[in-house]
Amino acid sequence: MVEDATGTGDATIASLSFEDALKRLETIVQRLESGEASLDESITLYAEGDALRAQCERRLAAAQARIERIQLSPDGRPTGVQPFDAD
């Protein structure tokens, strides 16, 4: 389990909403970019950030899988839905 700078780990990260995980990730990036973190803290923050990035990607993939595209008939009327295709 990855411990983050606040002492929480992967289980806590998994329970975060997408928005909360993204906010935490932005905070981590700002802290790392500031150069004020020690080497040990930077490593810990990087590991937490990587776990948050992965969580955000999972949440986005799950949301994308739920999106459906409306199918239209030749006259423009809705006829049904099909799974979202990102291509």
C-alpha beads as a LAMMPS data file, in Angstrom:
LAMMPS data file: protein, C-alpha beads

87 atoms
86 bonds

1 atom types
1 bond types

-500.0 500.0 xlo xhi
-500.0 500.0 ylo yhi
-500.0 500.0 zlo zhi

Masses

1 110.0

Atoms # bond

1 1 1 0.000 0.000 0.000
2 1 1 1.276 3.466 -0.901
3 1 1 1.317 5.887 2.000
4 1 1 0.648 9.481 1.062
5 1 1 1.895 12.597 2.811
6 1 1 -1.159 12.637 5.068
7 1 1 -0.661 9.043 6.221
8 1 1 -3.519 7.606 4.195
9 1 1 -3.078 4.971 1.559
10 1 1 -4.516 3.316 -1.520
11 1 1 -7.824 2.463 0.186
12 1 1 -8.423 6.123 0.980
13 1 1 -7.443 7.158 -2.544
14 1 1 -9.909 4.640 -3.977
15 1 1 -12.697 6.190 -1.917
16 1 1 -12.078 9.712 -3.235
17 1 1 -14.382 11.189 -5.835
18 1 1 -12.794 12.061 -9.158
19 1 1 -12.936 15.751 -8.283
20 1 1 -11.330 15.268 -4.858
21 1 1 -8.596 13.036 -6.290
22 1 1 -7.872 15.611 -8.990
23 1 1 -7.705 18.440 -6.434
24 1 1 -5.272 16.436 -4.294
25 1 1 -3.189 15.631 -7.376
26 1 1 -3.048 19.338 -8.278
27 1 1 -1.905 20.146 -4.736
28 1 1 0.839 17.532 -4.995
29 1 1 2.018 18.868 -8.349
30 1 1 2.177 22.406 -6.944
31 1 1 4.154 21.201 -3.925
32 1 1 6.605 19.265 -6.095
33 1 1 7.002 22.134 -8.549
34 1 1 7.677 24.596 -5.735
35 1 1 10.879 22.746 -4.868
36 1 1 10.185 23.170 -1.153
37 1 1 9.672 19.476 -0.413
38 1 1 12.557 17.412 0.906
39 1 1 13.741 14.460 -1.143
40 1 1 11.896 11.963 1.077
41 1 1 8.705 14.033 0.969
42 1 1 9.030 14.406 -2.816
43 1 1 9.289 10.638 -3.234
44 1 1 6.249 10.105 -1.020
45 1 1 4.285 12.795 -2.863
46 1 1 5.271 11.342 -6.229
47 1 1 4.032 7.883 -5.194
48 1 1 0.750 9.336 -3.932
49 1 1 0.387 11.378 -7.115
50 1 1 0.917 8.288 -9.238
51 1 1 -1.773 6.427 -7.283
52 1 1 -4.138 9.408 -7.661
53 1 1 -3.443 9.598 -11.410
54 1 1 -4.259 5.909 -11.774
55 1 1 -7.460 6.360 -9.746
56 1 1 -8.544 9.286 -11.937
57 1 1 -7.876 7.233 -15.066
58 1 1 -9.969 4.338 -13.682
59 1 1 -12.823 6.703 -12.841
60 1 1 -12.724 8.255 -16.313
61 1 1 -12.666 4.840 -17.990
62 1 1 -15.655 3.725 -15.912
63 1 1 -17.571 6.885 -16.801
64 1 1 -16.739 6.479 -20.476
65 1 1 -17.977 2.883 -20.400
66 1 1 -21.356 4.117 -19.140
67 1 1 -21.796 6.769 -21.811
68 1 1 -24.060 5.749 -24.648
69 1 1 -24.401 7.356 -28.037
70 1 1 -27.910 7.974 -29.326
71 1 1 -28.582 6.316 -32.668
72 1 1 -30.678 8.299 -35.137
73 1 1 -32.771 7.029 -38.028
74 1 1 -32.249 8.544 -41.492
75 1 1 -35.009 11.056 -40.737
76 1 1 -33.253 12.163 -37.537
77 1 1 -35.450 10.394 -34.991
78 1 1 -33.834 8.566 -32.069
79 1 1 -33.931 4.807 -32.596
80 1 1 -31.858 3.553 -29.698
81 1 1 -28.430 3.746 -28.172
82 1 1 -25.093 2.064 -28.633
83 1 1 -22.016 2.020 -26.416
84 1 1 -19.736 5.019 -26.624
85 1 1 -16.863 4.584 -29.059
86 1 1 -13.956 6.953 -28.428
87 1 1 -12.520 6.448 -31.928

Bonds

1 1 1 2
2 1 2 3
3 1 3 4
4 1 4 5
5 1 5 6
6 1 6 7
7 1 7 8
8 1 8 9
9 1 9 10
10 1 10 11
11 1 11 12
12 1 12 13
13 1 13 14
14 1 14 15
15 1 15 16
16 1 16 17
17 1 17 18
18 1 18 19
19 1 19 20
20 1 20 21
21 1 21 22
22 1 22 23
23 1 23 24
24 1 24 25
25 1 25 26
26 1 26 27
27 1 27 28
28 1 28 29
29 1 29 30
30 1 30 31
31 1 31 32
32 1 32 33
33 1 33 34
34 1 34 35
35 1 35 36
36 1 36 37
37 1 37 38
38 1 38 39
39 1 39 40
40 1 40 41
41 1 41 42
42 1 42 43
43 1 43 44
44 1 44 45
45 1 45 46
46 1 46 47
47 1 47 48
48 1 48 49
49 1 49 50
50 1 50 51
51 1 51 52
52 1 52 53
53 1 53 54
54 1 54 55
55 1 55 56
56 1 56 57
57 1 57 58
58 1 58 59
59 1 59 60
60 1 60 61
61 1 61 62
62 1 62 63
63 1 63 64
64 1 64 65
65 1 65 66
66 1 66 67
67 1 67 68
68 1 68 69
69 1 69 70
70 1 70 71
71 1 71 72
72 1 72 73
73 1 73 74
74 1 74 75
75 1 75 76
76 1 76 77
77 1 77 78
78 1 78 79
79 1 79 80
80 1 80 81
81 1 81 82
82 1 82 83
83 1 83 84
84 1 84 85
85 1 85 86
86 1 86 87
